[in-house]
Amino acid sequence: MKISSSFDSGSIEVLSLDDPQNIRLRLRADNAADFKQWFHFRLYEAAGRPVRMVFENAADAAFADGWHDYRCMASYDRKNWFRVSGTRYENGELIVEHTPERDIVYYAYFEPYSHERHLELISWAELSPYAAVRNLGATVEGRDLDVVVVGRSAPSRKPVWIIARQHPGETMAEWFVEGLLKRLLDSADPVARKIREHAVLYVVPNMNPDGAVRGNLRTNAAGRNLNREWLAPDPRMSPEVHLVREAMEASGCALFLDIHGDESLPYVFFSTAEEVPGFTPDMAVQQARFVSSLQAVSPDFQTEHGYVNGRFGDEMLTLASKWVAHHFRCVSLTLEMPFKDNANLPDGQTGWNGARSECLGAAMLHPILDHVAGAD
């Protein structure tokens, strides 16, 4: 029996593998910071053998309360992922009990979104007659930071920015973007067509490719949490935010969406902007309209559960959607999806997963159209 993680987004520390009923593991921290929770590894030669894997330091995870009611994800082919029912959190340890059906099985905190798939998405979008890919510059480790531009800029067309995966372990965010782009670039879709008539969209599928490849949960290769860098991004330590902010200043912004995942709350919800300094009554009306529009088209989305007021305190304007709301005075929202399941529409087999994230991304076109088309 063997465990390996030397691949794209792989992450785990193996302490003991002698006894299949007592495999001892540790969550590995981000490469330059002490955030830990993401894991992704391969177990080999386990077919038909009951295994019990214990993550000894689960209580030290960044969001230890997120382990309650959490179920590990697994796959035999890296395409079809399912939840492991024998997952529990007790005495500060995450325990996963499973009897693999095949010799090779992959386990992960959430369904991975590989860098190779990211590059394929970028290349696919570039082939569309409605899109162009622009390179904004390089990450800390020299990877390309790309933006997919949909539509042609014109004085009458509103600039819309959508970014995802500032926190690299939140892979549901890029699954969301894939679903959004597939519908947005569909020549037969009337909603997509009307959006392209009214707006130019700037979509950054992965803000943190370094962290994604490294298997980090929350930070880039320099150990920076990008969603705390927006007030004064360092061109050397957080070039990803610096480059996107520069591009936004050049284009303007009439709508901003920052796509994330939440480790603890089993719901889909927005973190809204009413606490941002300078939030106006007109912004409140537009924000409420946008939220209601998504709620009307996606039963996965809800407004009852979310973050409590005052959660971000003095960090408020270091967050992307809060800084954008303050700076551009536009509708600016953070979308959160669960790592667990959507408690409103649970699925015992998959929980929340990539496919459900894609569907939500496609549904987001309706509120975007409502916003950019205005009274038309």
C-alpha positions as CSV (number, residue, x, y, z in Angstrom):
1,M,0.0,0.0,0.0
2,K,1.3,3.4,-0.9
3,I,0.2,7.1,-0.7
4,S,1.5,9.8,-3.0
5,S,0.8,13.4,-3.6
6,S,3.5,14.6,-6.0
7,F,1.1,15.9,-8.6
8,D,-0.9,19.0,-9.4
9,S,-2.6,20.3,-6.2
10,G,-1.4,17.2,-4.3
11,S,-1.0,17.8,-0.5
12,I,-0.7,15.4,2.5
13,E,1.9,14.3,5.0
14,V,2.1,10.6,5.7
15,L,3.1,9.6,9.2
16,S,2.4,5.9,9.2
17,L,1.1,3.4,6.6
18,D,1.9,0.1,8.2
19,D,-1.6,-0.8,9.4
20,P,-4.5,-0.2,6.8
21,Q,-6.8,0.2,9.8
22,N,-4.7,2.9,11.3
23,I,-3.2,5.1,8.6
24,R,-1.8,8.2,10.2
25,L,-1.8,11.4,8.2
26,R,-1.3,15.2,8.7
27,L,-2.7,18.1,6.7
28,R,0.1,20.0,5.1
29,A,0.3,23.7,5.5
30,D,0.4,26.2,2.5
31,N,4.0,26.5,1.2
32,A,4.7,29.9,2.8
33,A,1.9,30.3,5.4
34,D,0.3,28.3,8.2
35,F,-3.1,27.7,6.6
36,K,-4.0,24.1,6.3
37,Q,-7.2,22.2,5.4
38,W,-6.8,21.2,1.7
39,F,-5.7,17.6,1.0
40,H,-5.4,15.7,-2.2
41,F,-3.6,12.3,-2.5
42,R,-3.6,8.9,-4.2
43,L,-3.9,5.6,-2.3
44,Y,-2.5,2.6,-4.2
45,E,-3.0,-1.2,-3.7
46,A,-6.1,-0.9,-1.5
47,A,-8.8,-2.7,-3.6
48,G,-11.2,-4.5,-1.3
49,R,-9.2,-3.7,1.8
50,P,-11.1,-1.6,4.5
51,V,-8.9,1.4,5.3
52,R,-9.1,3.8,8.2
53,M,-7.3,7.1,7.6
54,V,-6.8,9.5,10.6
55,F,-5.8,13.1,10.0
56,E,-4.2,13.8,13.3
57,N,-4.0,17.6,13.1
58,A,-7.5,18.3,11.8
59,A,-8.2,20.5,14.9
60,D,-5.3,22.8,13.7
61,A,-7.0,23.4,10.4
62,A,-7.8,27.0,9.3
63,F,-11.5,26.2,9.7
64,A,-11.8,23.3,12.1
65,D,-15.5,23.9,12.7
66,G,-15.9,23.0,9.0
67,W,-15.2,19.3,9.7
68,H,-18.6,18.9,11.4
69,D,-20.9,17.0,8.9
70,Y,-18.1,17.1,6.3
71,R,-17.6,14.0,4.0
72,C,-14.4,13.4,2.2
73,M,-14.5,13.2,-1.6
74,A,-13.0,10.2,-3.6
75,S,-12.6,9.2,-7.2
76,Y,-11.2,6.2,-9.2
77,D,-10.8,8.0,-12.5
78,R,-10.3,11.7,-11.3
79,K,-13.5,12.6,-13.3
80,N,-16.3,11.2,-11.3
81,W,-16.1,12.1,-7.6
82,F,-18.3,10.9,-4.8
83,R,-18.6,11.4,-1.0
84,V,-17.2,8.9,1.5
85,S,-20.0,8.3,4.0
86,G,-17.6,6.9,6.6
87,T,-16.2,10.3,7.4
88,R,-16.4,11.8,10.9
89,Y,-14.7,14.3,13.1
90,E,-14.0,13.4,16.7
91,N,-11.5,14.3,19.4
92,G,-9.8,16.7,17.1
93,E,-9.2,14.2,14.4
94,L,-10.7,13.7,10.9
95,I,-11.4,10.0,10.4
96,V,-12.1,8.6,6.9
97,E,-13.2,4.9,6.7
98,H,-13.6,3.4,3.2
99,T,-13.2,0.2,1.3
100,P,-11.9,1.1,-2.2
101,E,-13.2,-0.9,-5.1
102,R,-10.1,-0.4,-7.2
103,D,-6.4,-0.5,-6.7
104,I,-6.0,3.2,-7.3
105,V,-8.2,5.7,-5.5
106,Y,-7.9,9.5,-5.1
107,Y,-9.1,11.4,-2.0
108,A,-9.5,15.2,-1.8
109,Y,-11.0,17.9,0.4
110,F,-13.1,18.9,-2.6
111,E,-13.3,18.0,-6.3
112,P,-10.0,19.3,-7.7
113,Y,-9.7,21.6,-10.7
114,S,-6.3,21.0,-12.3
115,H,-4.0,23.6,-13.8
116,E,-4.2,21.5,-17.0
117,R,-8.0,21.9,-17.1
118,H,-7.5,25.6,-16.4
119,L,-5.2,25.9,-19.5
120,E,-7.7,23.9,-21.6
121,L,-10.5,26.3,-20.5
122,I,-8.5,29.3,-21.5
123,S,-7.6,27.8,-24.9
124,W,-11.2,26.8,-25.5
125,A,-12.4,30.4,-24.7
126,E,-9.8,31.9,-27.1
127,L,-11.4,29.9,-30.0
128,S,-14.8,31.5,-29.5
129,P,-15.7,34.4,-31.8
130,Y,-17.1,36.2,-28.8
131,A,-14.0,36.1,-26.6
132,A,-10.4,37.0,-26.5
133,V,-7.8,36.0,-23.9
134,R,-5.5,38.8,-22.6
135,N,-2.4,38.1,-20.5
136,L,-2.3,40.5,-17.5
137,G,1.2,39.5,-16.5
138,A,2.9,36.9,-14.3
139,T,2.3,35.5,-10.8
140,V,5.0,35.2,-8.1
141,E,6.4,32.1,-9.7
142,G,6.0,33.3,-13.3
143,R,2.8,31.6,-14.3
144,D,0.4,33.4,-16.7
145,L,-2.4,35.4,-15.2
146,D,-5.0,35.5,-17.9
147,V,-8.4,37.2,-18.3
148,V,-11.1,36.1,-20.7
149,V,-12.7,39.2,-22.3
150,V,-16.2,38.5,-23.7
151,G,-17.7,41.1,-25.9
152,R,-16.2,44.3,-27.5
153,S,-15.7,47.4,-25.4
154,A,-18.0,50.3,-26.4
155,P,-19.2,53.5,-24.6
156,S,-22.7,51.9,-24.2
157,R,-21.5,48.6,-22.9
158,K,-21.0,48.1,-19.1
159,P,-17.8,46.6,-17.8
160,V,-18.3,43.5,-15.7
161,W,-15.6,41.8,-13.7
162,I,-15.7,38.3,-12.4
163,I,-12.8,36.7,-10.6
164,A,-12.4,33.3,-9.0
165,R,-10.1,31.2,-6.8
166,Q,-8.3,33.9,-4.9
167,H,-8.1,31.1,-2.4
168,P,-6.7,28.2,-4.5
169,G,-8.3,25.4,-2.4
170,E,-11.7,26.8,-3.2
171,T,-11.9,24.8,-6.5
172,M,-15.7,25.1,-6.8
173,A,-15.0,28.7,-7.8
174,E,-13.3,27.7,-11.1
175,W,-16.0,25.0,-11.7
176,F,-18.5,27.9,-11.4
177,V,-16.5,30.0,-14.0
178,E,-16.4,27.1,-16.4
179,G,-20.2,26.8,-16.3
180,L,-20.6,30.5,-16.7
181,L,-18.2,30.7,-19.7
182,K,-19.8,27.7,-21.4
183,R,-23.2,29.4,-21.4
184,L,-21.9,32.9,-22.0
185,L,-20.1,31.8,-25.2
186,D,-23.0,29.7,-26.5
187,S,-24.1,31.2,-29.8
188,A,-27.6,29.7,-29.4
189,D,-28.3,31.1,-25.9
190,P,-30.5,34.2,-26.0
191,V,-29.5,35.3,-22.5
192,A,-25.8,35.2,-23.4
193,R,-26.4,37.0,-26.6
194,K,-28.2,39.9,-24.8
195,I,-25.5,40.2,-22.2
196,R,-22.9,40.5,-25.0
197,E,-24.9,43.3,-26.5
198,H,-25.0,45.3,-23.3
199,A,-21.7,44.5,-21.6
200,V,-18.1,43.5,-21.9
201,L,-17.1,40.9,-19.4
202,Y,-13.6,40.4,-17.9
203,V,-13.4,36.9,-16.4
204,V,-10.3,35.7,-14.4
205,P,-10.9,32.0,-13.9
206,N,-8.0,31.5,-11.5
207,M,-6.5,34.4,-9.6
208,N,-4.0,32.2,-7.8
209,P,-2.5,29.5,-10.2
210,D,0.7,29.2,-8.1
211,G,-1.3,28.3,-5.0
212,A,-3.5,26.0,-7.0
213,V,-0.6,23.9,-8.4
214,R,1.1,23.8,-5.0
215,G,-2.0,22.5,-3.3
216,N,-2.4,25.5,-1.0
217,L,-5.6,26.2,0.7
218,R,-5.6,30.0,1.0
219,T,-2.4,31.8,-0.1
220,N,-0.2,32.4,-3.1
221,A,3.4,31.2,-3.5
222,A,4.6,34.2,-1.3
223,G,2.2,33.3,1.5
224,R,-0.2,36.2,0.8
225,N,-3.9,35.8,1.3
226,L,-4.9,37.6,-1.9
227,N,-8.3,38.5,-0.6
228,R,-6.6,40.7,2.0
229,E,-4.4,42.5,-0.5
230,W,-6.8,44.8,-2.3
231,L,-6.3,48.1,-0.5
232,A,-2.6,48.2,-1.2
233,P,-1.4,45.2,-3.2
234,D,2.4,44.6,-3.3
235,P,3.6,44.2,-6.9
236,R,6.2,41.7,-5.8
237,M,4.4,39.7,-3.1
238,S,0.8,39.9,-4.5
239,P,1.3,40.7,-8.2
240,E,-2.0,38.8,-9.0
241,V,-4.1,41.5,-7.2
242,H,-1.9,44.4,-8.4
243,L,-2.3,43.3,-12.1
244,V,-6.1,42.8,-11.9
245,R,-6.6,46.1,-10.1
246,E,-4.6,47.9,-12.7
247,A,-6.7,46.4,-15.5
248,M,-9.9,47.2,-13.6
249,E,-8.9,50.9,-13.3
250,A,-8.3,51.0,-17.0
251,S,-11.7,49.5,-17.9
252,G,-13.9,50.7,-15.2
253,C,-16.4,48.4,-13.3
254,A,-20.2,48.4,-13.3
255,L,-20.6,45.0,-11.7
256,F,-18.1,42.8,-9.7
257,L,-18.4,39.2,-8.6
258,D,-15.8,37.4,-6.5
259,I,-16.3,33.7,-6.5
260,H,-15.4,31.6,-3.4
261,G,-16.2,28.6,-1.2
262,D,-16.9,28.5,2.5
263,E,-15.6,25.7,4.6
264,S,-18.2,25.9,7.4
265,L,-21.6,27.0,6.1
266,P,-23.6,24.4,4.1
267,Y,-25.3,27.0,1.9
268,V,-24.9,29.1,-1.2
269,F,-25.0,32.8,-0.3
270,F,-23.7,36.3,-1.0
271,S,-21.5,38.4,1.2
272,T,-23.0,41.8,0.4
273,A,-21.6,45.4,0.6
274,E,-24.0,47.4,2.8
275,E,-21.3,47.8,5.5
276,V,-18.9,49.4,3.1
277,P,-18.2,53.1,3.7
278,G,-20.1,55.2,1.2
279,F,-22.7,52.5,0.4
280,T,-25.6,54.6,-1.1
281,P,-29.4,54.0,-1.3
282,D,-29.1,53.5,-5.1
283,M,-26.4,50.8,-4.5
284,A,-28.7,49.2,-2.1
285,V,-31.6,49.1,-4.6
286,Q,-29.3,47.6,-7.3
287,Q,-27.8,45.1,-5.0
288,A,-31.2,43.9,-3.8
289,R,-32.4,43.5,-7.4
290,F,-29.3,41.4,-8.3
291,V,-29.8,39.2,-5.2
292,S,-33.5,38.7,-5.9
293,S,-32.8,37.9,-9.6
294,L,-30.4,35.0,-8.7
295,Q,-32.8,33.7,-6.1
296,A,-35.6,33.6,-8.7
297,V,-33.6,31.4,-11.1
298,S,-31.5,29.1,-8.8
299,P,-33.1,27.1,-5.9
300,D,-29.5,26.4,-4.8
301,F,-29.2,30.0,-3.7
302,Q,-30.6,31.4,-0.5
303,T,-30.5,34.6,1.6
304,E,-31.4,33.3,5.1
305,H,-28.0,32.0,6.1
306,G,-24.7,33.9,5.6
307,Y,-22.1,36.0,7.3
308,V,-23.0,38.1,10.4
309,N,-22.5,41.9,10.3
310,G,-19.1,43.0,11.5
311,R,-17.3,39.8,10.5
312,F,-14.5,41.6,8.6
313,G,-13.9,44.6,10.9
314,D,-10.9,46.7,10.1
315,E,-10.0,44.3,7.2
316,M,-13.1,45.4,5.3
317,L,-11.5,47.4,2.5
318,T,-8.7,44.9,2.0
319,L,-11.2,42.4,0.6
320,A,-11.9,42.4,-3.2
321,S,-15.6,42.9,-3.3
322,K,-15.6,45.5,-0.5
323,W,-12.8,47.5,-2.0
324,V,-14.5,47.4,-5.4
325,A,-17.8,48.5,-4.0
326,H,-16.1,51.4,-2.2
327,H,-13.9,52.5,-5.1
328,F,-16.3,52.0,-8.1
329,R,-19.6,52.5,-6.3
330,C,-21.1,49.6,-8.1
331,V,-22.8,46.3,-7.2
332,S,-20.0,44.2,-5.8
333,L,-20.6,40.8,-4.2
334,T,-18.7,37.8,-2.9
335,L,-20.4,34.5,-3.8
336,E,-19.9,31.7,-1.4
337,M,-20.5,28.0,-2.1
338,P,-20.2,25.1,0.3
339,F,-17.4,22.5,0.7
340,K,-19.9,20.2,2.3
341,D,-23.4,20.0,0.7
342,N,-26.2,22.5,0.2
343,A,-28.4,21.9,3.2
344,N,-31.4,23.2,1.2
345,L,-31.0,20.7,-1.6
346,P,-28.8,17.9,-0.2
347,D,-27.3,15.1,-2.4
348,G,-26.1,12.1,-0.5
349,Q,-23.9,10.8,-3.3
350,T,-22.0,13.9,-4.3
351,G,-22.8,16.7,-1.9
352,W,-21.9,20.0,-3.4
353,N,-19.6,19.3,-6.3
354,G,-18.1,20.6,-9.6
355,A,-21.2,20.0,-11.7
356,R,-23.5,21.8,-9.3
357,S,-21.0,24.7,-9.2
358,E,-21.1,24.8,-13.0
359,C,-24.9,25.0,-13.0
360,L,-24.8,27.9,-10.6
361,G,-22.4,29.6,-12.9
362,A,-24.7,29.2,-15.8
363,A,-27.7,30.5,-13.7
364,M,-25.7,33.7,-12.8
365,L,-26.2,35.0,-16.4
366,H,-29.8,35.9,-15.5
367,P,-29.0,38.5,-12.8
368,I,-26.1,39.7,-14.9
369,L,-28.4,40.4,-17.8
370,D,-31.0,42.1,-15.5
371,H,-28.2,44.4,-14.2
372,V,-26.5,45.4,-17.5
373,A,-29.7,45.7,-19.6
374,G,-31.3,48.0,-17.0
375,A,-34.7,49.2,-18.2
376,D,-34.4,47.6,-21.7
